[in-house]
C-alpha cells in the first residue's frame, strides 16, 4: 500500500483481486499446501482443488523462469530463484496440466 495525499492506494493488483485460495499458495512448497489443506479442513473450509493448484503453480513457475530475463540487471535474482528453478525442472511438462509441447490438451503429464 502506498500512502498518498488522497489516501492509501493499493500498489499490487493481487492485493485487491478476489480469486481462489490456490492462487495465494502458488509457488509454495508441498509442505505449505498440506499445512493449509489440513487447517482448512479442521475449520470446515474446503480443501485445495488439485487442478486449480496445478494451474496456479504452472503460472507461478512461468513467472519465476521469466525473472531470469532480469538477471543481467539484477544478478541477485539468480540465487533467489535457484531453488524454484530446480523444483521446476523436476515437475511434469506444463505443471502436469495435460498439455503437449504445442499447448494442446492430451499431452502426457
N, C-alpha and C positions, 0 to 999 in steps of 0.2 A: 504494500500500500504506500502511496505517496501522499504526504501532507501538502496540500496546496492552499493558496489564499481562499479558494472557493470550497474547501473541504477535502476530505480524503478521497483519493481515486485509486481504483484497482489498477495495478500495473501488469497483470498477467490474466489473460482470458480464462485460464484454468481456475482461477480463484472465484470467478463469478458464474461459471458454467455448471449446469446440472448434468450428471451422467452416472453411469454405473460405478459402483464401488471398485470394480475391477480396474477401472482407469486409474484410480488412486494407488493401486498396487502395481501398476505397470513397471517392469524392470526390477522389482524387488525379488529377493531370493525365495525359493520354495518354502523355506522355513517361515518367512514372513506371511506368505499366503496361508500356510497351515495354521499359524497363530491367529490370523484374522478369522479364518473359517471356524475354528474352534470357539473363539469368543462370540462370534455372531450366532452360532447355533445355541450356545449357552444362554444367550439373551433373547432367543426366539426370533432372530432375524434370519433372512435367507442366507444360505451358504453361497460360496462363489460359483459362478457359472463357468465351467471349464472352457467352453467355446469362446465366451467373451474374454476370458483370461488369456487364451492363446492369441486372440486377435490383438488385444492391447499390448501384450508382451512383444508380438512381432512388430507393431508400430514403434514401441519403445526402443527395441533393438535397432530398428532402422534409423531412428533419431541418434542413437549412440554412435552407430557407424558413421553417420553424416557428420558428427562432431569432428571426426578425424580430418575433414577438409580444412578445419581451422588450425590444425597442428602447426603450420608454419608461423602463424601469428601468435598462437598460444601453446607453446611446446608442453606446458604442464598438463594439458588435456590428455596427452598420450598416456601418461602414467595413471591419470584419474579414471580413464575409461578402460584401461587394460583388463581388469577383472571381468567387466561386462563383455568385452570383445572375446575373451577366452571362453566365457559361458556361451556366447552366441555361436561360436564355432562348433560347439557340441550339440546344438539344437537341430531338430529336423528342418528341412528346407521350408522357408516361409513360415517358420514358427509352428509347423505342424498343422497348418490350415488346410492341407489337402490340395494345394495348388502345384501345378507343374512349373518348370522354369519360364514358361511363357505367360504365366498368370492364370491359366485355365484350371477349372475345377477338375478333380480326378487324379491329380498327381499323387505320388507316394508321400507319406508323412513319416 
